[in-house]
């Protein structure tokens, strides 16, 4: 990586945050951390300049979905990857509707997270500077955000609209 990707890691499990931040820093990311949704929103409002946020869904106080909504209000182009050990179809659908870039299960492979961070950063760069990218690429990455989901649409439909496969499809493919 030429320029370090600025990542904000948000999770209420302090030891997880310390370990994951250390691992990602060794991999070349510029890491900041927050231990609650409130700290994350403050970091976005006053520290700013993050390319990607990795956000836990289940946290006391302000949960991940509420935090995602606030992040998108203050930094709409910043991509957010939801990370949780307590995934439900409803939560995944809510996260995608509120603008999450992706939704990963804990524990996840570090290489999968690194790839998602790079993808999210590229998408964020294109949104901020679309004239620097070929039109076809801009369209492919941003088209999913222009399509509207119906309130009753399942998570599978959101994944379909974004050109991603559901967990079941990924398992069948293997």
VMD Tcl script that builds the backbone (N, CA, C; Angstrom):
set m [mol new atoms 522]
animate dup $m
set s [atomselect $m all]
$s set {name element resname resid chain x y z} {
  {N N UNK 1 A 0.850 -1.180 0.000}
  {CA C UNK 1 A 0.000 0.000 0.000}
  {C C UNK 1 A 0.888 1.233 0.000}
  {N N UNK 2 A 0.656 2.125 -0.928}
  {CA C UNK 2 A 1.437 3.360 -0.976}
  {C C UNK 2 A 1.031 4.285 0.155}
  {N N UNK 3 A -0.245 4.589 0.218}
  {CA C UNK 3 A -0.784 5.446 1.268}
  {C C UNK 3 A -1.552 4.546 2.220}
  {N N UNK 4 A -1.308 4.691 3.491}
  {CA C UNK 4 A -1.978 3.819 4.457}
  {C C UNK 4 A -3.475 4.097 4.492}
  {N N UNK 5 A -4.245 3.031 4.554}
  {CA C UNK 5 A -5.695 3.140 4.686}
  {C C UNK 5 A -5.986 3.429 6.157}
  {N N UNK 6 A -6.743 4.508 6.404}
  {CA C UNK 6 A -7.077 4.920 7.772}
  {C C UNK 6 A -8.337 4.194 8.228}
  {N N UNK 7 A -8.180 3.363 9.241}
  {CA C UNK 7 A -9.269 2.505 9.716}
  {C C UNK 7 A -9.612 2.849 11.155}
  {N N UNK 8 A -10.911 2.943 11.434}
  {CA C UNK 8 A -11.414 3.077 12.798}
  {C C UNK 8 A -12.058 1.753 13.165}
  {N N UNK 9 A -11.524 1.079 14.184}
  {CA C UNK 9 A -12.041 -0.198 14.659}
  {C C UNK 9 A -12.881 0.059 15.906}
  {N N UNK 10 A -14.146 -0.365 15.863}
  {CA C UNK 10 A -15.081 -0.084 16.965}
  {C C UNK 10 A -15.665 -1.388 17.495}
  {N N UNK 11 A -15.404 -1.652 18.766}
  {CA C UNK 11 A -15.931 -2.853 19.409}
  {C C UNK 11 A -15.854 -2.640 20.916}
  {N N UNK 12 A -16.819 -3.168 21.653}
  {CA C UNK 12 A -16.805 -3.001 23.106}
  {C C UNK 12 A -15.905 -4.014 23.806}
  {N N UNK 13 A -15.385 -5.000 23.088}
  {CA C UNK 13 A -14.476 -5.988 23.670}
  {C C UNK 13 A -13.043 -5.453 23.546}
  {N N UNK 14 A -12.530 -4.902 24.637}
  {CA C UNK 14 A -11.245 -4.207 24.615}
  {C C UNK 14 A -10.087 -5.083 24.132}
  {N N UNK 15 A -10.020 -6.314 24.594}
  {CA C UNK 15 A -8.909 -7.183 24.191}
  {C C UNK 15 A -8.964 -7.488 22.692}
  {N N UNK 16 A -10.164 -7.683 22.161}
  {CA C UNK 16 A -10.327 -7.899 20.722}
  {C C UNK 16 A -9.819 -6.684 19.947}
  {N N UNK 17 A -10.194 -5.499 20.398}
  {CA C UNK 17 A -9.781 -4.254 19.728}
  {C C UNK 17 A -8.263 -4.114 19.743}
  {N N UNK 18 A -7.639 -4.370 20.900}
  {CA C UNK 18 A -6.184 -4.249 21.015}
  {C C UNK 18 A -5.490 -5.220 20.058}
  {N N UNK 19 A -5.924 -6.479 20.082}
  {CA C UNK 19 A -5.293 -7.500 19.241}
  {C C UNK 19 A -5.513 -7.248 17.758}
  {N N UNK 20 A -6.748 -6.958 17.372}
  {CA C UNK 20 A -7.055 -6.740 15.955}
  {C C UNK 20 A -6.357 -5.489 15.429}
  {N N UNK 21 A -6.325 -4.428 16.211}
  {CA C UNK 21 A -5.638 -3.199 15.789}
  {C C UNK 21 A -4.154 -3.469 15.572}
  {N N UNK 22 A -3.558 -4.240 16.454}
  {CA C UNK 22 A -2.137 -4.591 16.332}
  {C C UNK 22 A -1.892 -5.393 15.045}
  {N N UNK 23 A -2.736 -6.383 14.790}
  {CA C UNK 23 A -2.595 -7.228 13.594}
  {C C UNK 23 A -2.734 -6.391 12.322}
  {N N UNK 24 A -3.744 -5.518 12.287}
  {CA C UNK 24 A -3.970 -4.705 11.085}
  {C C UNK 24 A -2.879 -3.652 10.907}
  {N N UNK 25 A -2.358 -3.147 12.000}
  {CA C UNK 25 A -1.265 -2.170 11.919}
  {C C UNK 25 A -0.023 -2.822 11.298}
  {N N UNK 26 A 0.280 -4.044 11.705}
  {CA C UNK 26 A 1.403 -4.785 11.125}
  {C C UNK 26 A 1.186 -5.010 9.628}
  {N N UNK 27 A -0.069 -5.134 9.228}
  {CA C UNK 27 A -0.399 -5.333 7.814}
  {C C UNK 27 A -0.385 -4.017 7.020}
  {N N UNK 28 A -0.055 -2.908 7.682}
  {CA C UNK 28 A 0.120 -1.645 6.972}
  {C C UNK 28 A -1.024 -0.649 7.067}
  {N N UNK 29 A -2.006 -0.910 7.915}
  {CA C UNK 29 A -3.131 0.010 8.059}
  {C C UNK 29 A -2.831 1.034 9.156}
  {N N UNK 30 A -3.368 2.237 8.992}
  {CA C UNK 30 A -3.264 3.290 10.001}
  {C C UNK 30 A -4.481 3.119 10.912}
  {N N UNK 31 A -4.277 2.611 12.120}
  {CA C UNK 31 A -5.371 2.197 12.984}
  {C C UNK 31 A -5.697 3.192 14.087}
  {N N UNK 32 A -7.007 3.382 14.290}
  {CA C UNK 32 A -7.540 4.089 15.451}
  {C C UNK 32 A -8.616 3.186 16.028}
  {N N UNK 33 A -8.912 3.354 17.305}
  {CA C UNK 33 A -9.898 2.480 17.928}
  {C C UNK 33 A -10.897 3.268 18.766}
  {N N UNK 34 A -12.047 2.632 18.969}
  {CA C UNK 34 A -13.085 3.168 19.850}
  {C C UNK 34 A -13.747 1.975 20.527}
  {N N UNK 35 A -14.126 2.134 21.794}
  {CA C UNK 35 A -14.712 1.038 22.554}
  {C C UNK 35 A -16.226 1.154 22.720}
  {N N UNK 36 A -16.833 2.137 22.049}
  {CA C UNK 36 A -18.288 2.282 22.097}
  {C C UNK 36 A -18.755 3.057 20.867}
  {N N UNK 37 A -20.049 2.993 20.643}
  {CA C UNK 37 A -20.628 3.756 19.539}
  {C C UNK 37 A -20.439 5.251 19.737}
  {N N UNK 38 A -20.548 5.703 20.971}
  {CA C UNK 38 A -20.391 7.130 21.267}
  {C C UNK 38 A -18.975 7.601 20.947}
  {N N UNK 39 A -17.970 6.797 21.349}
  {CA C UNK 39 A -16.575 7.141 21.044}
  {C C UNK 39 A -16.351 7.166 19.533}
  {N N UNK 40 A -16.962 6.231 18.828}
  {CA C UNK 40 A -16.805 6.159 17.372}
  {C C UNK 40 A -17.357 7.407 16.699}
  {N N UNK 41 A -18.546 7.823 17.111}
  {CA C UNK 41 A -19.162 9.021 16.519}
  {C C UNK 41 A -18.310 10.247 16.817}
  {N N UNK 42 A -17.798 10.353 18.036}
  {CA C UNK 42 A -16.903 11.472 18.367}
  {C C UNK 42 A -15.644 11.438 17.509}
  {N N UNK 43 A -15.090 10.248 17.307}
  {CA C UNK 43 A -13.884 10.123 16.473}
  {C C UNK 43 A -14.173 10.566 15.038}
  {N N UNK 44 A -15.340 10.231 14.535}
  {CA C UNK 44 A -15.719 10.628 13.173}
  {C C UNK 44 A -15.924 12.143 13.116}
  {N N UNK 45 A -16.639 12.687 14.097}
  {CA C UNK 45 A -16.947 14.127 14.109}
  {C C UNK 45 A -15.708 14.983 14.329}
  {N N UNK 46 A -14.854 14.583 15.263}
  {CA C UNK 46 A -13.758 15.461 15.669}
  {C C UNK 46 A -12.377 14.995 15.211}
  {N N UNK 47 A -12.214 13.699 14.987}
  {CA C UNK 47 A -10.921 13.176 14.522}
  {C C UNK 47 A -10.925 13.039 13.016}
  {N N UNK 48 A -12.046 12.549 12.531}
  {CA C UNK 48 A -12.312 12.447 11.113}
  {C C UNK 48 A -11.226 11.843 10.261}
  {N N UNK 49 A -11.477 11.878 8.987}
  {CA C UNK 49 A -10.494 11.446 8.028}
  {C C UNK 49 A -10.302 9.944 7.931}
  {N N UNK 50 A -11.305 9.161 8.330}
  {CA C UNK 50 A -11.176 7.709 8.220}
  {C C UNK 50 A -11.661 7.262 6.851}
  {N N UNK 51 A -10.963 6.269 6.300}
  {CA C UNK 51 A -11.371 5.702 5.018}
  {C C UNK 51 A -12.424 4.621 5.219}
  {N N UNK 52 A -12.219 3.805 6.253}
  {CA C UNK 52 A -13.106 2.674 6.512}
  {C C UNK 52 A -13.298 2.542 8.022}
  {N N UNK 53 A -14.514 2.162 8.416}
  {CA C UNK 53 A -14.810 1.864 9.812}
  {C C UNK 53 A -15.190 0.387 9.882}
  {N N UNK 54 A -14.601 -0.334 10.832}
  {CA C UNK 54 A -15.003 -1.704 11.130}
  {C C UNK 54 A -15.781 -1.615 12.429}
  {N N UNK 55 A -17.059 -1.989 12.371}
  {CA C UNK 55 A -17.992 -1.693 13.459}
  {C C UNK 55 A -18.706 -2.936 13.958}
  {N N UNK 56 A -18.594 -3.190 15.264}
  {CA C UNK 56 A -19.317 -4.295 15.890}
  {C C UNK 56 A -20.801 -3.948 15.935}
  {N N UNK 57 A -21.645 -4.939 15.748}
  {CA C UNK 57 A -23.085 -4.704 15.755}
  {C C UNK 57 A -23.626 -4.623 17.179}
  {N N UNK 58 A -23.231 -5.566 18.014}
  {CA C UNK 58 A -23.818 -5.661 19.352}
  {C C UNK 58 A -22.898 -5.009 20.381}
  {N N UNK 59 A -23.290 -3.827 20.842}
  {CA C UNK 59 A -22.540 -3.093 21.862}
  {C C UNK 59 A -23.539 -2.477 22.833}
  {N N UNK 60 A -23.155 -2.332 24.097}
  {CA C UNK 60 A -24.043 -1.664 25.046}
  {C C UNK 60 A -24.146 -0.171 24.717}
  {N N UNK 61 A -25.229 0.436 25.156}
  {CA C UNK 61 A -25.426 1.861 24.864}
  {C C UNK 61 A -25.887 2.028 23.429}
  {N N UNK 62 A -25.082 2.710 22.635}
  {CA C UNK 62 A -25.401 2.900 21.217}
  {C C UNK 62 A -24.922 1.662 20.461}
  {N N UNK 63 A -25.869 0.874 19.932}
  {CA C UNK 63 A -25.475 -0.341 19.215}
  {C C UNK 63 A -24.900 -0.003 17.835}
  {N N UNK 64 A -24.451 -1.023 17.133}
  {CA C UNK 64 A -23.801 -0.823 15.843}
  {C C UNK 64 A -24.692 -0.191 14.781}
  {N N UNK 65 A -25.960 -0.552 14.759}
  {CA C UNK 65 A -26.873 0.006 13.752}
  {C C UNK 65 A -27.072 1.496 13.992}
  {N N UNK 66 A -27.292 1.891 15.236}
  {CA C UNK 66 A -27.441 3.324 15.560}
  {C C UNK 66 A -26.139 4.075 15.275}
  {N N UNK 67 A -25.009 3.445 15.584}
  {CA C UNK 67 A -23.705 4.066 15.323}
  {C C UNK 67 A -23.490 4.231 13.824}
  {N N UNK 68 A -23.835 3.216 13.054}
  {CA C UNK 68 A -23.727 3.283 11.593}
  {C C UNK 68 A -24.514 4.467 11.048}
  {N N UNK 69 A -25.735 4.628 11.544}
  {CA C UNK 69 A -26.585 5.742 11.096}
  {C C UNK 69 A -25.926 7.093 11.371}
  {N N UNK 70 A -25.344 7.230 12.554}
  {CA C UNK 70 A -24.663 8.485 12.914}
  {C C UNK 70 A -23.401 8.700 12.079}
  {N N UNK 71 A -22.648 7.633 11.856}
  {CA C UNK 71 A -21.433 7.746 11.032}
  {C C UNK 71 A -21.800 8.223 9.640}
  {N N UNK 72 A -22.831 7.657 9.065}
  {CA C UNK 72 A -23.245 8.030 7.705}
  {C C UNK 72 A -23.758 9.470 7.655}
  {N N UNK 73 A -24.315 9.943 8.771}
  {CA C UNK 73 A -24.774 11.329 8.833}
  {C C UNK 73 A -23.578 12.284 8.793}
  {N N UNK 74 A -22.511 11.966 9.524}
  {CA C UNK 74 A -21.355 12.851 9.625}
  {C C UNK 74 A -20.324 12.615 8.525}
  {N N UNK 75 A -20.237 11.394 8.012}
  {CA C UNK 75 A -19.231 11.060 6.991}
  {C C UNK 75 A -19.848 10.085 5.985}
  {N N UNK 76 A -20.732 10.598 5.117}
  {CA C UNK 76 A -21.489 9.710 4.229}
  {C C UNK 76 A -20.642 8.879 3.263}
  {N N UNK 77 A -19.459 9.346 2.907}
  {CA C UNK 77 A -18.624 8.591 1.970}
  {C C UNK 77 A -17.745 7.548 2.643}
  {N N UNK 78 A -17.646 7.591 3.955}
  {CA C UNK 78 A -16.827 6.616 4.665}
  {C C UNK 78 A -17.529 5.263 4.642}
  {N N UNK 79 A -16.812 4.253 4.200}
  {CA C UNK 79 A -17.392 2.912 4.134}
  {C C UNK 79 A -17.331 2.256 5.509}
  {N N UNK 80 A -18.367 1.476 5.822}
  {CA C UNK 80 A -18.461 0.811 7.121}
  {C C UNK 80 A -18.656 -0.684 6.899}
  {N N UNK 81 A -17.774 -1.464 7.498}
  {CA C UNK 81 A -17.886 -2.919 7.467}
  {C C UNK 81 A -18.393 -3.350 8.837}
  {N N UNK 82 A -19.544 -3.987 8.854}
  {CA C UNK 82 A -20.120 -4.467 10.102}
  {C C UNK 82 A -19.479 -5.816 10.430}
  {N N UNK 83 A -19.139 -6.005 11.686}
  {CA C UNK 83 A -18.473 -7.227 12.142}
  {C C UNK 83 A -19.204 -7.700 13.391}
  {N N UNK 84 A -19.694 -8.941 13.366}
  {CA C UNK 84 A -20.450 -9.402 14.522}
  {C C UNK 84 A -20.364 -10.896 14.728}
  {N N UNK 85 A -20.501 -11.284 15.958}
  {CA C UNK 85 A -20.612 -12.691 16.313}
  {C C UNK 85 A -22.059 -13.059 16.574}
  {N N UNK 86 A -22.958 -12.096 16.419}
  {CA C UNK 86 A -24.379 -12.293 16.725}
  {C C UNK 86 A -25.235 -11.902 15.527}
  {N N UNK 87 A -24.945 -12.450 14.366}
  {CA C UNK 87 A -25.648 -12.039 13.143}
  {C C UNK 87 A -27.064 -12.595 13.089}
  {N N UNK 88 A -27.967 -11.741 12.621}
  {CA C UNK 88 A -29.329 -12.178 12.307}
  {C C UNK 88 A -29.672 -11.590 10.950}
  {N N UNK 89 A -30.637 -12.199 10.311}
  {CA C UNK 89 A -31.076 -11.716 9.010}
  {C C UNK 89 A -31.576 -10.273 9.115}
  {N N UNK 90 A -32.321 -9.987 10.168}
  {CA C UNK 90 A -32.869 -8.652 10.378}
  {C C UNK 90 A -31.768 -7.607 10.544}
  {N N UNK 91 A -30.765 -7.925 11.367}
  {CA C UNK 91 A -29.668 -6.991 11.606}
  {C C UNK 91 A -28.881 -6.745 10.328}
  {N N UNK 92 A -28.620 -7.806 9.580}
  {CA C UNK 92 A -27.895 -7.668 8.318}
  {C C UNK 92 A -28.644 -6.792 7.333}
  {N N UNK 93 A -29.947 -6.991 7.237}
  {CA C UNK 93 A -30.774 -6.179 6.336}
  {C C UNK 93 A -30.768 -4.719 6.772}
  {N N UNK 94 A -30.913 -4.477 8.072}
  {CA C UNK 94 A -30.879 -3.103 8.593}
  {C C UNK 94 A -29.551 -2.432 8.267}
  {N N UNK 95 A -28.467 -3.153 8.487}
  {CA C UNK 95 A -27.131 -2.584 8.238}
  {C C UNK 95 A -26.963 -2.202 6.777}
  {N N UNK 96 A -27.388 -3.065 5.875}
  {CA C UNK 96 A -27.264 -2.769 4.442}
  {C C UNK 96 A -28.132 -1.568 4.057}
  {N N UNK 97 A -29.322 -1.480 4.630}
  {CA C UNK 97 A -30.204 -0.345 4.335}
  {C C UNK 97 A -29.633 0.973 4.841}
  {N N UNK 98 A -28.914 0.915 5.944}
  {CA C UNK 98 A -28.334 2.137 6.531}
  {C C UNK 98 A -27.015 2.517 5.871}
  {N N UNK 99 A -26.556 1.699 4.913}
  {CA C UNK 99 A -25.371 2.078 4.157}
  {C C UNK 99 A -24.108 1.309 4.452}
  {N N UNK 100 A -24.212 0.180 5.150}
  {CA C UNK 100 A -23.017 -0.636 5.406}
  {C C UNK 100 A -22.450 -1.147 4.091}
  {N N UNK 101 A -21.148 -1.178 3.992}
  {CA C UNK 101 A -20.488 -1.698 2.797}
  {C C UNK 101 A -20.577 -3.218 2.769}
  {N N UNK 102 A -20.362 -3.833 3.914}
  {CA C UNK 102 A -20.421 -5.293 3.990}
  {C C UNK 102 A -20.672 -5.711 5.432}
  {N N UNK 103 A -20.885 -7.003 5.624}
  {CA C UNK 103 A -21.284 -7.563 6.901}
  {C C UNK 103 A -20.519 -8.861 7.070}
  {N N UNK 104 A -19.598 -8.928 8.027}
  {CA C UNK 104 A -18.779 -10.123 8.240}
  {C C UNK 104 A -19.058 -10.735 9.611}
  {N N UNK 105 A -18.920 -12.056 9.683}
  {CA C UNK 105 A -19.115 -12.785 10.940}
  {C C UNK 105 A -17.805 -12.894 11.701}
  {N N UNK 106 A -17.877 -12.753 13.048}
  {CA C UNK 106 A -16.742 -13.007 13.921}
  {C C UNK 106 A -16.807 -14.465 14.351}
  {N N UNK 107 A -15.749 -15.138 14.458}
  {CA C UNK 107 A -14.408 -14.711 14.038}
  {C C UNK 107 A -14.290 -14.828 12.525}
  {N N UNK 108 A -13.582 -13.897 11.931}
  {CA C UNK 108 A -13.366 -13.963 10.492}
  {C C UNK 108 A -11.873 -14.131 10.239}
  {N N UNK 109 A -11.576 -14.665 9.082}
  {CA C UNK 109 A -10.172 -14.810 8.696}
  {C C UNK 109 A -9.582 -13.414 8.520}
  {N N UNK 110 A -8.398 -13.193 9.037}
  {CA C UNK 110 A -7.772 -11.876 8.943}
  {C C UNK 110 A -7.578 -11.477 7.486}
  {N N UNK 111 A -7.241 -12.427 6.631}
  {CA C UNK 111 A -7.031 -12.105 5.212}
  {C C UNK 111 A -8.340 -11.660 4.547}
  {N N UNK 112 A -9.463 -12.240 4.968}
  {CA C UNK 112 A -10.764 -11.814 4.439}
  {C C UNK 112 A -11.043 -10.367 4.846}
  {N N UNK 113 A -10.760 -10.043 6.101}
  {CA C UNK 113 A -10.975 -8.675 6.577}
  {C C UNK 113 A -10.053 -7.703 5.852}
  {N N UNK 114 A -8.800 -8.073 5.667}
  {CA C UNK 114 A -7.841 -7.213 4.953}
  {C C UNK 114 A -8.339 -6.936 3.537}
  {N N UNK 115 A -8.823 -7.958 2.842}
  {CA C UNK 115 A -9.341 -7.771 1.476}
  {C C UNK 115 A -10.567 -6.867 1.471}
  {N N UNK 116 A -11.475 -7.067 2.445}
  {CA C UNK 116 A -12.669 -6.219 2.537}
  {C C UNK 116 A -12.281 -4.772 2.812}
  {N N UNK 117 A -11.278 -4.565 3.662}
  {CA C UNK 117 A -10.811 -3.198 3.941}
  {C C UNK 117 A -10.283 -2.542 2.672}
  {N N UNK 118 A -9.522 -3.285 1.887}
  {CA C UNK 118 A -8.982 -2.739 0.637}
  {C C UNK 118 A -10.102 -2.430 -0.358}
  {N N UNK 119 A -11.070 -3.345 -0.478}
  {CA C UNK 119 A -12.212 -3.121 -1.373}
  {C C UNK 119 A -13.011 -1.894 -0.938}
  {N N UNK 120 A -13.291 -1.808 0.350}
  {CA C UNK 120 A -14.067 -0.686 0.880}
  {C C UNK 120 A -13.328 0.629 0.658}
  {N N UNK 121 A -12.021 0.618 0.845}
  {CA C UNK 121 A -11.221 1.833 0.610}
  {C C UNK 121 A -11.283 2.256 -0.851}
  {N N UNK 122 A -11.212 1.299 -1.748}
  {CA C UNK 122 A -11.299 1.621 -3.175}
  {C C UNK 122 A -12.666 2.218 -3.505}
  {N N UNK 123 A -13.722 1.634 -2.961}
  {CA C UNK 123 A -15.070 2.161 -3.179}
  {C C UNK 123 A -15.196 3.569 -2.616}
  {N N UNK 124 A -14.633 3.787 -1.442}
  {CA C UNK 124 A -14.663 5.109 -0.796}
  {C C UNK 124 A -13.903 6.128 -1.646}
  {N N UNK 125 A -12.767 5.739 -2.183}
  {CA C UNK 125 A -11.967 6.637 -3.035}
  {C C UNK 125 A -12.724 7.023 -4.297}
  {N N UNK 126 A -13.401 6.057 -4.868}
  {CA C UNK 126 A -14.165 6.327 -6.086}
  {C C UNK 126 A -15.320 7.285 -5.796}
  {N N UNK 127 A -15.994 7.096 -4.669}
  {CA C UNK 127 A -17.093 7.998 -4.317}
  {C C UNK 127 A -16.595 9.426 -4.107}
  {N N UNK 128 A -15.431 9.568 -3.482}
  {CA C UNK 128 A -14.893 10.898 -3.202}
  {C C UNK 128 A -14.296 11.570 -4.438}
  {N N UNK 129 A -13.742 10.773 -5.360}
  {CA C UNK 129 A -13.061 11.320 -6.541}
  {C C UNK 129 A -13.473 10.561 -7.801}
  {N N UNK 130 A -14.753 10.588 -8.179}
  {CA C UNK 130 A -15.208 9.766 -9.306}
  {C C UNK 130 A -14.579 10.132 -10.647}
  {N N UNK 131 A -14.154 11.354 -10.841}
  {CA C UNK 131 A -13.601 11.738 -12.144}
  {C C UNK 131 A -12.239 11.113 -12.395}
  {N N UNK 132 A -11.595 10.602 -11.368}
  {CA C UNK 132 A -10.284 9.985 -11.532}
  {C C UNK 132 A -10.371 8.513 -11.923}
  {N N UNK 133 A -11.582 7.961 -11.947}
  {CA C UNK 133 A -11.766 6.551 -12.243}
  {C C UNK 133 A -12.570 6.380 -13.526}
  {N N UNK 134 A -12.337 5.291 -14.249}
  {CA C UNK 134 A -13.141 5.031 -15.461}
  {C C UNK 134 A -14.621 4.927 -15.091}
  {N N UNK 135 A -15.477 5.457 -15.974}
  {CA C UNK 135 A -16.918 5.467 -15.693}
  {C C UNK 135 A -17.478 4.083 -15.400}
  {N N UNK 136 A -17.046 3.077 -16.145}
  {CA C UNK 136 A -17.574 1.726 -15.943}
  {C C UNK 136 A -17.299 1.257 -14.509}
  {N N UNK 137 A -16.111 1.515 -14.013}
  {CA C UNK 137 A -15.756 1.088 -12.666}
  {C C UNK 137 A -16.580 1.848 -11.630}
  {N N UNK 138 A -16.770 3.135 -11.817}
  {CA C UNK 138 A -17.579 3.944 -10.898}
  {C C UNK 138 A -18.986 3.381 -10.844}
  {N N UNK 139 A -19.557 3.081 -12.000}
  {CA C UNK 139 A -20.910 2.556 -12.077}
  {C C UNK 139 A -21.022 1.226 -11.344}
  {N N UNK 140 A -20.065 0.327 -11.541}
  {CA C UNK 140 A -20.111 -0.982 -10.903}
  {C C UNK 140 A -20.078 -0.877 -9.385}
  {N N UNK 141 A -19.274 0.022 -8.863}
  {CA C UNK 141 A -19.129 0.114 -7.417}
  {C C UNK 141 A -20.251 0.905 -6.768}
  {N N UNK 142 A -20.735 1.937 -7.416}
  {CA C UNK 142 A -21.740 2.788 -6.771}
  {C C UNK 142 A -23.176 2.449 -7.140}
  {N N UNK 143 A -23.378 1.615 -8.149}
  {CA C UNK 143 A -24.735 1.332 -8.591}
  {C C UNK 143 A -25.594 0.754 -7.471}
  {N N UNK 144 A -25.017 -0.142 -6.655}
  {CA C UNK 144 A -25.828 -0.759 -5.602}
  {C C UNK 144 A -26.373 0.265 -4.623}
  {N N UNK 145 A -25.672 1.361 -4.412}
  {CA C UNK 145 A -26.152 2.343 -3.443}
  {C C UNK 145 A -27.302 3.178 -4.013}
  {N N UNK 146 A -27.492 3.129 -5.333}
  {CA C UNK 146 A -28.570 3.885 -5.947}
  {C C UNK 146 A -29.884 3.113 -5.977}
  {N N UNK 147 A -29.789 1.810 -5.892}
  {CA C UNK 147 A -30.988 0.983 -5.915}
  {C C UNK 147 A -31.643 1.013 -4.536}
  {N N UNK 148 A -32.934 1.038 -4.505}
  {CA C UNK 148 A -33.656 1.098 -3.230}
  {C C UNK 148 A -34.142 -0.295 -2.837}
  {N N UNK 149 A -34.032 -0.585 -1.577}
  {CA C UNK 149 A -34.568 -1.825 -1.032}
  {C C UNK 149 A -35.946 -1.540 -0.459}
  {N N UNK 150 A -36.850 -2.476 -0.647}
  {CA C UNK 150 A -38.154 -2.364 -0.014}
  {C C UNK 150 A -38.011 -2.770 1.442}
  {N N UNK 151 A -38.809 -2.202 2.338}
  {CA C UNK 151 A -38.677 -2.521 3.759}
  {C C UNK 151 A -38.764 -4.012 4.073}
  {N N UNK 152 A -39.556 -4.751 3.291}
  {CA C UNK 152 A -39.709 -6.178 3.586}
  {C C UNK 152 A -38.681 -7.045 2.864}
  {N N UNK 153 A -37.778 -6.450 2.108}
  {CA C UNK 153 A -36.782 -7.215 1.354}
  {C C UNK 153 A -35.832 -7.953 2.297}
  {N N UNK 154 A -35.575 -9.226 2.029}
  {CA C UNK 154 A -34.644 -9.973 2.884}
  {C C UNK 154 A -33.195 -9.607 2.585}
  {N N UNK 155 A -32.303 -9.994 3.499}
  {CA C UNK 155 A -30.877 -9.731 3.330}
  {C C UNK 155 A -30.364 -10.333 2.024}
  {N N UNK 156 A -30.891 -11.481 1.639}
  {CA C UNK 156 A -30.461 -12.129 0.397}
  {C C UNK 156 A -30.694 -11.188 -0.787}
  {N N UNK 157 A -31.809 -10.462 -0.770}
  {CA C UNK 157 A -32.117 -9.511 -1.847}
  {C C UNK 157 A -31.090 -8.370 -1.859}
  {N N UNK 158 A -30.715 -7.871 -0.683}
  {CA C UNK 158 A -29.711 -6.814 -0.599}
  {C C UNK 158 A -28.390 -7.308 -1.167}
  {N N UNK 159 A -28.004 -8.523 -0.806}
  {CA C UNK 159 A -26.754 -9.096 -1.295}
  {C C UNK 159 A -26.814 -9.263 -2.816}
  {N N UNK 160 A -27.970 -9.700 -3.300}
  {CA C UNK 160 A -28.180 -9.880 -4.733}
  {C C UNK 160 A -27.999 -8.548 -5.471}
  {N N UNK 161 A -28.606 -7.495 -4.935}
  {CA C UNK 161 A -28.538 -6.174 -5.566}
  {C C UNK 161 A -27.109 -5.644 -5.605}
  {N N UNK 162 A -26.319 -6.070 -4.632}
  {CA C UNK 162 A -24.948 -5.593 -4.570}
  {C C UNK 162 A -23.987 -6.527 -5.294}
  {N N UNK 163 A -24.543 -7.551 -5.945}
  {CA C UNK 163 A -23.698 -8.456 -6.699}
  {C C UNK 163 A -22.887 -9.380 -5.814}
  {N N UNK 164 A -23.360 -9.624 -4.608}
  {CA C UNK 164 A -22.669 -10.521 -3.689}
  {C C UNK 164 A -23.531 -11.750 -3.489}
  {N N UNK 165 A -22.889 -12.848 -3.134}
  {CA C UNK 165 A -23.650 -14.063 -2.909}
  {C C UNK 165 A -23.940 -14.251 -1.424}
  {N N UNK 166 A -25.027 -14.932 -1.148}
  {CA C UNK 166 A -25.371 -15.215 0.242}
  {C C UNK 166 A -24.461 -16.317 0.764}
  {N N UNK 167 A -24.477 -16.515 2.054}
  {CA C UNK 167 A -23.655 -17.560 2.660}
  {C C UNK 167 A -23.981 -18.930 2.103}
  {N N UNK 168 A -25.279 -19.193 1.861}
  {CA C UNK 168 A -25.691 -20.486 1.326}
  {C C UNK 168 A -25.110 -20.701 -0.067}
  {N N UNK 169 A -25.143 -19.658 -0.911}
  {CA C UNK 169 A -24.603 -19.778 -2.269}
  {C C UNK 169 A -23.102 -20.019 -2.234}
  {N N UNK 170 A -22.406 -19.351 -1.304}
  {CA C UNK 170 A -20.959 -19.515 -1.200}
  {C C UNK 170 A -20.620 -20.949 -0.797}
  {N N UNK 171 A -21.417 -21.521 0.121}
  {CA C UNK 171 A -21.192 -22.890 0.558}
  {C C UNK 171 A -21.460 -23.868 -0.585}
  {N N UNK 172 A -22.546 -23.650 -1.331}
  {CA C UNK 172 A -22.875 -24.508 -2.456}
  {C C UNK 172 A -21.780 -24.448 -3.519}
  {N N UNK 173 A -21.206 -23.268 -3.732}
  {CA C UNK 173 A -20.180 -23.073 -4.758}
  {C C UNK 173 A -18.934 -23.885 -4.420}
  {N N UNK 174 A -18.643 -24.006 -3.136}
  {CA C UNK 174 A -17.448 -24.749 -2.715}
  {C C UNK 174 A -17.677 -26.198 -2.952}
}
mol reanalyze $m
mol bondsrecalc $m
mol representation Tube
mol addrep $m
